[in-house]
Amino acid sequence: MNRRLAIKSLVAATLAGSISSAQAESSSGAVATKILKPRRLSQGDTIGLIAPASNETEDEDIRIAADIVESLGFRVRLGEHIFTRNLYLAGTDQQRADDVNNMFAQDDVDAIFCVRGGYGTPRILPYLDYDLIADNPKILMGFSDITGILTAIHSKTGMVGFHGSVLRHSFSEYTLSEFKKVVMHPTSHTSIGAPPPFETGEGRVNAANRLTRIAGGKARGPLLGGNLSLICSLMGTEFEPDFRGRILFLEDVNEAPYRIDRLLTQLWLAKKLSEVAGIAFGKFTKTETDGNTFSIEEVLRDRCSNLGIPVVRGFMIGHVADRTVVPIGIEAELNADDTTLTLLDTAVV
């Protein structure tokens, strides 16, 4: 009898150890086991328009966003609470989450675009229906604060998220081209984020959009990232993404160099920068500050040049008029020697 009890205790201890190990491996909250690709967009599709963070100041700005969607050849479905405002938020947390959930629930809505970023997506993450979303994968596109829901949904479901334009402004020729080649007419081995064409001439070079090699080399891995502040805001939560083996892409706005330093240091202290395969920095805009300071380039080199991975700065990702679309979860190659970022698979089916 004692022998049987001893064997049962040993089995129980072994099972407990296995469960503990499994929990430790998934402590980042990244529970998705496969990549869910949404359907590609076609002319005539219906786009759901939502404001999951902040809202536009005036209703007419929202109508302009709807007009932009229609100008792309799509039909528009407005979220139920699209005109709601609650100080710096576009309605209550539950209202904004309901608009996200409802758009995924409607079979005749083919994709979901965000009116703007601003602030507020982390507040709605507990109210999103991740099972519903996983059962109805759709293109969800936005950037800046929208990073919060793109990252959380990818971590929880494996659905590809699209870090691309919000509908505050008209698409530039470059932005439209990048949008179409990722979500409408995709091919494998597609270069994204390269500077737009520039006609050089005597005494004239492209000073605004340059790619800077911080550390050389080449790496492959699934894409992860978006707005640096939002990625850091998810650290230590159940929505924290799995950084291991990823190509991390980052952008931000209105952050002084010391704040970029602080945010990157947080990722470094958490040992996340040592887990990624490479880093593709986009644009850090409106970084002006008073007094003596490191430059953004100095901050990026100090934090990232000695990681032993390829690092490039300057891709067309972030708060700029010419903007690419970066599909979160899709395998990519970062070639720092050639300063290129290439999708190795299509992001849509």
Steps between C-alpha positions, in 0.01 A plus 500: 500500500777743593679408176189587295465829685864579432456432126185714489683783678788477253264515203315797651825684561613434142171629360517808722850569376386468138211738557729747676747490210223554248372797699849647520548468125175686436544763774521774234135440418578400142263204482448490123635187330447584134479796264151605392504685169197709403358517150655750261306812411326546165319792343144522633578344838346653812730672748394550861613837635565528875673722758638263765722761666449877464257664262521779247412847625210553261242272343597627155848352549336158538302557181828587326639165619195324355551686171862379489381140538253546216766664284697174527210314342347356818165533674487642853332368815525744791542368853199553726695735727722662236375853584521453879750702703604472862769765554816351344327168434256408222230386741517269800733203505206263453360701208831500317553128565143430383573670168806278451311183591196591291706561188661157534157345557342640183549259210450772239783716641820397321761711683527755779678836478560744784421871475797599717726392785555740787456319831287224646536157341666330801191591704271290278711184479315315781169559319595356162351163400813314386312179417263694275794676335688172444191350334467800266850618398490833316745771404521741793713800408638799688817619669625700797264422794328233287815296569332401826215302343707374206754349739249362749287335231805346334632372834165352600383361164787492251309731265720716280471869591568782256706793625398752235314822436216636706243697303579849626675604181492422130735231374814614324598321181763307696256409781242375251759288318624339823141440614402325177804273481447371855120468535362491145754361252755316716795297379766317696838667538358853507721787613327744736593826667773612260522878447272634225660584165711814499655665200855589594690764311790735520508625858176316583472175701229336707558642848154431647479123451824313557571148621774476762678177588537482879637144495560277198388149420190317386215339694166332438198474724135596545433872524402651834467856619353840427500800729780474755300658784210261446722192484652602833155565651413130447806372686412295807138453390325198354519678164880522494618351169756227450820667374700183436643479150299797374592786271404790726386821331450820699383859446386790718406869505529788748763319704826677589823299462522433874152346489593280204804400709276420798261285296776305325674455835182347639500243220873442553462450876215257435743311271263537205760664275723197548216270389422660163671402174528855366365853540351717225452853628250719322465874554531686830332832425452824696786414735608859565618582851668791677850486643790263442393154393604189318368476146256225404777333300728499804225348716429223249869419459561499875206271576510269196837491320652237731212250501662280237202528266430708186353843574387760245344841551277700266235276343178675397315389812335747734364854509594606148299575188667222300428185699525128435283219640678253729318168557555377855573127512620458142848356437744765380868552432694799630821549301694773676787484252261588214265695735192310379192356667332225296181301560567131435134404491169662413305657786156418359336210322 
